[in-house]
Amino acid sequence: MLTIDIGGSICKAMPELKAYEGVEVQGYVDDPAAFYAQTDVCINPCYQVTGLKIKTFEAISYDKVTMVHPHSMEGIYDKDRAPLFASEKAEDWIRFLEKIWGSTRAIEDIKKRDKEYLEAMEKFVDSEYKRFLDA
């Protein structure tokens, strides 16, 4: 059976999540590497505020297929090339999950794009620091 593991403060805010079959509520995550090792797909459904965008980059850095609300792409580095699936519609999320779960190649392609994206972002940040320090 497929499960969804939920971690973080959302678990305290929504204790009713424990009642759903297939939902594992973990609460505060002490060891992000261990948490991310349990999964292939990460979802950051936040549709407002800015602080949780870091969770999107965290998921990419752990080489995960990452799904977000389009809000989570606002203001990120090179969002047109970001290896993210973004939609506001639940039906789109379901279709995307069905597609990738049926294709090892699709998952491998996304993981390759994760690496390429992070390498490009690192080069960009390095060049911006250099430009700033040389000014």
C-alpha positions, 0 to 999 in steps of 0.5 A: 500500500502506498502511504504519505508521510507528513512531517513538520508543524502541520502535524500538530496543527491538523491532528485529524490527519492521523485518522486517514488510512495510508497517512503516516504523521511524523511530527517534527523531523529531527533528521531530514536526511532520514525523512527524505530517504523514506520517499520518492515524491515530495509535496509542498502544497503551500499557496501563500507566505514565503518561508516554506519555499525553502522546503521546495529547495530542500526536496530538490537537494535530496533528489526528489520528484517535487510537486508544488502549488504555483505560489511556491515558484514565485521569485525562485531562481530560473523558475521556467527551468525548475524541476518542479511540477506545479498546479492548483488543481488536484486532478493535475496532481493525480495525473502527474503522480500516475504518470511518474509512478508508471515510469522509472525513466520519468523519475530518472529524468526529473532527478537529472534535472534536479542536479542540473538545476542545483548546479546552475543555481550554485553557479549563479549564486557564486557569480553574484557573490563575485560580482558583489565582492569585486564591485 
